[in-house]
Amino acid sequence: MTRADFEKEVLINREPLRRFLLNLCAGNSSLADDIAQEAFVKAYLNMNTFRGFSKFSTWLFRIAYNCFCDNIKKNTRTQSEQVENYSVISHGEIDEKYRHQELYMALKLLNEKERGAIILFYMEDKSLIQISKITGTPLNTVKSHLSRARRHLSEHLSKIGYER
């Protein structure tokens, strides 16, 4: 892959990747931008390893997903501390076009595998096979993550009376 090819692919995938990360980060645009930047740098430094066995976007989303998971691992806070910290999100932390704070809070309650699967499937319109490649998870496990994530989201959103 040449530098020009890479730049073209980055332009095509910049907004979908940022949207994906923004949803993974529960609306925290600063964190999403930081992780996106890290993913683009890693992709650039490793562009010679892209062999075209999958779409460039799948390869790039995999790098970004791994960066997100690494960020989660760096944060040694417990799940309850994370939920407590996100229970009140100021408008400064959320892009104005993302007004559904309850949905972000519900997504934040999911573990990163469930959250990644649900966002990739419903918000990024990725196939189950693409999700499997992006997350490095077997296909049947992706199906299980989606099923559990749907159930957990439904339970949480119905408890708080969330309406679309």
C-alpha positions, 0 to 999 in steps of 0.5 A: 500500500502506498502512502497515497492509497493510505491517505485516500482510505483514511479520508474514506474511513475517518468519519465512520471510525470516529463515529464507531469510537464515539459510541464505544466511548459513550459519547466522550468525544475527547477520548474517541478522538485520542483513540482514533488518532492512536489508531491512525498512527498505528495504521500508518506505521504498519501500512506495509502489513496490510495485505488486502485479505479483508477490506481496509476498513475492517483492518483499520477498525480492528486496530481502533478496537484494539486501541480501545481495549488497550485503553480500557485495560489501562484504566484499572477502575472497577466497573462500578466506578466506571458506571458511577462516573458516567451516570452524570455526563455533562453536555460538554462531554457529548457531541450535541448531535448525540442527545441520548444520554441514557443510551450511552449509559446503557452501552457503558454498562456492557462489557467491551466485547458486547459493546463493540459487537452491538455498535459494529452491528447496529451503528456501523452496519458491519456483517457478523463476519466483519465483526469477527475479524475486527474483534478477533472473536469467533463467529458464534461468539460474536452472535452470543455477544450480540444476543447478550448485549441486546438483552442487557440493553433492553433490561437496562433501558426498560428499567429507566423507561427509555423511549426512542 
